[in-house]
Amino acid sequence: MFWWVRQVTLTLVGCFFLAFGIQLLISAYRLKDPFWFVMTFFASNLIILISAALLVGFIVRMVSSRKSSDNNIKEG
């Protein structure tokens, strides 16, 4: 039970950082200074990339755990 709560919490945190990265990307286009635009643009893309990769990992781990538990129930 604790494992599921932890995975769901990590997934929600990943979703938050994904949304934060998208908001940061949108706000980067409102900047006037080219240097700050480039820095904010690449920072937001890094946040989006890392949080999306972690989200995919958490979701794959939860799905594979659910499938293996379903297989154990069917076999036993």
Secondary structure, DSSP 4 states (H G I P E B T S, - for coil): -HHHHHHHHHHHHHHHHHHHHHHHHHHHTT---HHHHHHHHHHHHHHHHHHHHHHHHHHHHHHHHHHHHHHHHHH-
